[in-house]
Amino acid sequence: MEGQNLKQSERRFSLKVSCCVYLKIEDIFHQFLFNMNIYQFCFCFRIQQQRPDSPEPSCLSLKSDGSKGRIIDFKGRRPSADQILSGCNLSERSCGALASVLSSQSSSLRHLDLSNNDLQDSGVKLLSAGLESPLCTLETLRLSGCLVTEEGCASLASALSSNPSHLRELDLSYNHPGDSGLKLLSAGLEDPDWRLDILRAEPGGVRWLTPGLRKYSCQLTIDTNTVNRQIKLSDNNRKVTRVEEDQSYPDHPDRFDQCPQLLCSTGLTGRCYWEVEWRGAVDVSVSYRGISRKGDSKDSVFGKNDQSWSLFCSGAGYSVCHNKTVTSISSSSVSNRVVVYVDCPAGSLSFYRVSSNKLIHLHTFNTTFTEPLYPGFGVWFNPGSSLSLC
């Protein structure tokens, strides 16, 4: 069975990448299979042509340790590495194979985004072995949120000193390069032999060395002026509960007067992560500030308009909604803790459920956010539905 799977993988990886319309990143449960197939994955970047009579479907199946299933629609465009590898739970062991791609004479890689993968300094060191090759023509490298310290910066600086002619942009934001690491790389901006034009290192600091998305955790504060009167606040305004009796909140133009909803007080513009525990039937949402507060029409309900995006949670399962489009989510089980991760500049909003302290991907919206996003919550149907900020 294992041999048969590998042969099938070899056939899939022999496809020309530029012919892909859909790319699926699948779960992989056996690490040894990933360690073998990552080399075949790298090989796909060097394929120059596809047999016109190939019976294989025009898609590429990638496997990485821990990555969650998702479909990326390229609509006939050549898929770029940043679309493929950002946030795929790749580990430092993947970097040695990627280095072999970068140092290949036939590689066409120009832009590589490995952001939000826990590569660490050891992975960056392996990757740098490919960067230093005179055959490497990479122009953009994004390592944002990859647990890089000054040791990793030293590896990058050494590689770029050996091969300074191509890399123009290096993103090390959300890492901890330290003063010495920044000094090594900043020197390249002044060196006439280096082509490096853009070096991003902010924000930086030791807090960004937390593995996974939890490094982006933010503290939410409920805007009490928005809370509907059928919602009761408790636990220092960290818990919201649907109740039958109207609460004695004062009149305020920002208050939801019909929908059992509320907003938080701070608009988000960067990368943010938060967890919520729920029971009953709830909406976990983000919204622009201008969402309607009056009445119970679709203009006011999270997810039912172009102002908001929402994950609906109940004992029956999950669904997401934006601009009146509802998408049911297939999930093997329902857990009472969910996660929101938003990268506002990248236009990415992801929802996860938490199982045994692991994040299980539910859905990602990809869009362009034109305003700050305000976390919001709705508690629906039977009195007693509730949620708590973790």
C-alpha positions in Angstrom: 0.0 0.0 0.0 2.8 2.4 0.9 4.6 1.7 -2.4 1.4 2.2 -4.3 0.8 5.6 -2.6 4.3 6.7 -3.4 3.9 5.8 -7.1 0.7 7.7 -7.2 2.4 10.7 -5.6 5.2 10.5 -8.2 2.7 10.7 -11.0 0.9 13.6 -9.3 4.1 15.5 -8.7 5.1 15.1 -12.4 2.5 17.6 -13.4 3.5 21.0 -14.6 2.8 23.4 -11.8 1.6 26.2 -14.2 -1.2 23.9 -15.4 -2.8 23.7 -11.9 -6.2 25.1 -11.4 -6.8 23.7 -8.0 -4.3 22.9 -5.3 -5.2 20.8 -2.3 -3.0 20.7 0.8 -4.1 17.5 2.6 -3.6 16.2 6.1 -0.7 13.8 6.5 -0.7 11.6 9.5 2.5 9.6 9.1 5.6 11.7 9.4 7.9 9.3 7.5 5.7 9.7 4.4 6.0 13.5 4.6 9.8 13.3 4.9 9.9 11.2 1.7 7.4 13.1 -0.3 8.7 16.6 0.4 11.5 15.9 -2.1 8.9 15.0 -4.7 7.1 18.2 -3.8 10.2 20.2 -4.4 10.7 18.4 -7.7 7.4 19.8 -9.0 8.9 23.3 -9.1 11.5 22.1 -11.6 9.2 20.4 -14.1 9.3 22.1 -17.4 6.5 20.4 -19.4 3.6 18.1 -19.0 2.7 15.3 -21.5 -0.4 16.5 -23.4 -2.0 13.1 -23.2 -1.5 12.8 -19.4 -4.6 11.1 -17.8 -3.9 12.8 -14.5 -6.2 15.6 -13.3 -4.9 19.1 -13.6 -4.2 19.5 -9.9 -1.4 19.0 -7.5 -1.8 17.2 -4.2 0.7 18.4 -1.6 1.3 16.8 1.8 2.9 18.4 4.7 3.1 17.4 8.4 0.2 18.9 10.2 -1.3 21.0 7.4 -5.0 21.1 7.2 -7.1 20.4 4.1 -7.9 23.5 2.0 -8.6 24.3 -1.6 -6.9 27.1 -3.3 -8.4 28.2 -6.6 -5.8 29.7 -9.0 -8.2 30.3 -11.8 -5.7 29.3 -14.4 -2.8 31.3 -13.0 0.5 29.8 -12.1 0.5 29.1 -8.4 3.2 30.9 -6.5 5.1 29.5 -3.5 3.6 32.1 -1.2 0.1 30.7 -2.0 1.3 27.2 -1.3 3.4 27.3 1.8 2.4 30.2 4.0 0.8 28.8 7.2 1.1 25.2 6.3 2.6 23.9 9.5 5.9 23.1 7.8 8.7 22.4 10.2 12.5 23.0 10.0 13.0 19.6 8.3 11.2 20.9 5.2 13.9 23.6 4.7 16.6 21.2 3.6 14.5 20.0 0.7 13.5 23.6 -0.2 17.2 24.5 -0.2 17.7 21.9 -2.9 15.1 23.7 -5.0 16.7 27.1 -4.5 20.1 25.8 -5.6 18.8 24.0 -8.7 19.7 25.4 -12.1 16.2 24.8 -13.4 14.3 26.3 -10.5 11.9 29.0 -11.4 11.2 30.1 -7.8 11.3 33.9 -7.4 9.0 34.5 -4.5 8.8 32.3 -1.4 6.5 32.9 1.6 7.1 30.6 4.5 5.3 32.9 7.0 3.7 31.4 10.1 5.6 28.2 10.0 7.7 27.3 13.0 11.0 26.9 11.1 13.2 28.2 13.9 16.9 29.1 13.5 17.7 25.5 12.5 15.3 25.6 9.6 16.6 29.0 8.5 20.1 27.6 8.5 19.1 24.8 6.2 17.3 27.1 3.9 20.3 29.5 3.8 22.3 26.7 2.2 20.1 27.1 -0.8 20.1 30.9 -0.7 23.9 31.1 -0.9 24.1 29.1 -4.1 25.0 31.2 -7.1 22.1 29.3 -8.9 19.6 30.8 -6.5 17.6 33.6 -8.1 15.0 34.2 -5.3 13.9 37.8 -5.2 11.4 37.8 -2.2 11.7 35.7 1.0 9.0 36.1 3.7 9.8 34.5 7.1 7.3 36.5 9.1 6.4 34.7 12.4 8.9 31.8 11.9 10.6 31.9 15.4 13.8 33.4 14.0 16.4 34.9 16.3 19.8 36.5 15.8 21.3 33.1 15.0 19.0 32.7 12.0 19.8 36.2 10.9 23.5 35.4 11.0 22.8 32.4 8.6 20.8 34.6 6.3 23.5 37.4 6.3 26.2 34.8 5.5 24.1 33.4 2.6 23.4 36.8 1.1 27.1 37.8 1.4 27.8 34.7 -0.8 25.0 35.4 -3.2 24.0 39.1 -3.0 22.7 39.7 -6.5 19.1 38.6 -6.5 17.2 38.9 -3.2 15.4 42.2 -3.0 12.9 41.8 -0.2 13.3 40.0 3.2 10.5 39.9 5.7 11.5 39.0 9.3 8.5 40.7 11.0 7.1 39.0 14.1 10.4 37.4 15.0 13.1 38.2 17.5 16.2 39.2 15.5 17.7 41.3 18.3 20.1 44.2 17.8 22.9 42.1 16.5 20.8 40.2 14.0 19.4 43.5 12.6 22.8 45.0 12.4 24.1 42.1 10.3 21.2 42.3 7.8 20.9 46.1 7.8 24.5 46.3 6.6 23.3 44.7 3.4 21.0 47.6 2.7 24.1 49.9 2.5 26.3 47.4 0.6 26.4 48.3 -3.1 27.0 44.6 -3.9 23.7 43.5 -2.3 20.5 43.9 -4.2 18.4 44.0 -1.0 16.1 47.0 -1.0 13.5 46.0 1.7 14.1 44.6 5.1 11.1 44.2 7.4 11.8 43.5 11.1 8.9 45.2 12.9 7.2 44.2 15.1 10.0 42.2 16.8 10.7 40.9 20.3 10.8 37.9 22.5 7.0 37.6 22.6 7.0 36.5 19.0 8.9 33.3 19.8 5.7 31.6 21.0 5.1 28.7 18.6 2.0 28.7 16.4 -0.7 31.3 16.0 -1.0 31.9 19.7 1.9 34.4 19.5 -0.7 36.8 18.0 -3.1 36.6 21.0 -4.8 39.8 21.9 -6.9 40.9 24.8 -10.5 41.8 23.8 -12.6 44.3 25.7 -16.4 44.3 25.2 -17.9 47.7 24.3 -20.7 47.9 26.8 -22.4 50.6 24.8 -23.1 48.1 22.0 -24.6 45.2 24.1 -28.2 44.3 23.3 -30.5 44.3 26.3 -31.2 40.6 26.1 -27.5 39.9 26.8 -26.2 39.7 30.4 -22.6 40.4 31.1 -20.7 38.7 34.0 -17.2 37.6 35.0 -15.8 41.2 34.6 -17.5 41.4 31.2 -15.7 38.3 30.0 -18.9 36.2 29.7 -22.1 37.0 27.8 -25.3 35.1 28.2 -28.7 35.3 26.4 -31.5 36.0 28.9 -35.2 36.6 28.8 -35.4 39.7 30.9 -34.2 42.9 29.4 -31.2 44.3 31.2 -31.2 47.9 32.3 -28.6 49.3 30.0 -28.9 53.0 29.1 -29.9 54.2 25.7 -27.0 54.6 23.3 -26.9 55.0 19.5 -24.3 52.2 19.2 -26.4 49.6 21.0 -28.0 46.8 19.0 -31.6 47.4 19.8 -33.1 44.1 18.3 -30.3 41.6 17.5 -28.8 39.9 20.5 -25.3 41.0 19.6 -22.3 43.1 20.7 -19.0 44.5 19.5 -15.6 44.8 21.1 -14.2 48.3 21.6 -10.9 48.2 19.7 -10.6 47.9 15.9 -8.0 45.5 14.7 -5.5 46.4 11.9 -2.7 43.8 12.2 -2.5 40.1 13.1 -4.7 39.0 16.0 -5.8 35.7 17.6 -8.5 35.0 20.2 -10.3 32.0 21.7 -13.9 31.7 22.7 -15.7 29.0 24.7 -19.4 28.7 23.8 -22.6 26.8 24.5 -26.0 26.8 22.9 -26.1 28.7 19.6 -23.7 31.6 19.0 -22.0 33.8 16.3 -18.3 34.5 16.5 -17.7 37.4 14.2 -15.7 40.3 13.0 -17.4 43.5 11.6 -16.7 47.0 10.4 -17.8 49.6 12.8 -20.5 50.9 10.5 -22.8 47.8 10.8 -26.4 48.8 11.4 -27.5 48.7 15.1 -31.2 49.2 14.5 -33.8 46.6 13.8 -33.4 42.9 13.0 -32.9 43.1 9.2 -30.0 41.6 7.4 -28.2 44.9 7.7 -27.8 44.3 11.4 -27.1 40.5 11.6 -23.5 39.4 11.7 -22.6 37.7 8.4 -25.8 38.7 6.6 -24.2 41.8 5.0 -21.0 43.1 3.4 -19.9 44.7 6.7 -19.3 41.5 8.6 -18.0 37.9 8.6 -19.3 35.2 11.0 -18.9 31.7 12.3 -22.1 30.2 13.6 -21.6 27.5 16.2 -24.3 25.1 17.6 -24.6 21.5 18.7 -25.5 20.7 15.1 -22.2 21.9 13.7 -20.6 25.0 12.2 -21.3 27.3 9.3 -19.8 30.6 8.0 -21.6 33.5 6.5 -20.6 36.7 4.7 -22.9 39.0 2.7 -25.8 36.6 3.0 -23.8 33.6 1.6 -23.9 30.7 4.1 -21.4 27.8 3.8 -21.9 24.7 6.0 -18.7 23.3 7.3 -18.1 19.5 7.4 -16.4 18.6 10.7 -15.8 15.2 12.3 -16.9 16.6 15.7 -18.0 19.8 17.4 -15.9 21.3 20.2 -17.0 24.1 22.5 -13.9 26.2 22.0 -13.2 28.0 18.8 -10.4 30.3 17.6 -10.3 33.3 15.3 -7.1 34.4 13.6 -7.1 37.5 11.4 -4.3 39.0 9.4 -5.8 42.3 8.3 -3.0 43.4 5.9 -3.1 40.0 4.2 -6.9 40.0 4.0 -7.1 36.6 5.7 -9.7 35.6 8.4 -9.5 32.0 9.7 -11.7 30.0 12.1 -10.6 26.9 14.0 -12.0 24.6 16.5 -9.8 23.4 19.4 -9.4 19.7 20.1 -6.9 18.4 22.6 -5.2 21.8 22.5 -4.7 21.5 18.7 -6.2 23.9 16.2 -8.4 22.2 13.6 -9.0 24.4 10.6 -12.7 25.2 9.8 -12.7 27.9 7.2 -10.7 30.8 5.8 -12.1 34.0 4.2 -9.7 35.7 1.8 -10.6 39.2 0.9 -9.4 42.9 1.2 -10.3 44.6 4.4 -10.8 48.3 3.9 -11.4 49.3 7.5 -10.4 48.2 11.0 -12.2 45.0 12.1 -14.1 44.8 15.4 -14.6 41.4 17.0 -18.3 40.7 17.6 -20.5 38.1 19.2 -24.2 37.0 18.9 -26.1 34.7 21.3 -29.2 33.2 19.7 -32.4 31.2 20.1 -32.9 29.7 23.5 -32.1 31.7 26.6 -29.0 30.3 28.2 -26.8 30.4 25.1 -23.5 31.9 26.2 -19.8 32.5 25.4 -16.7 33.4 27.3 -13.6 35.2 26.2 -10.6 32.9 27.0 
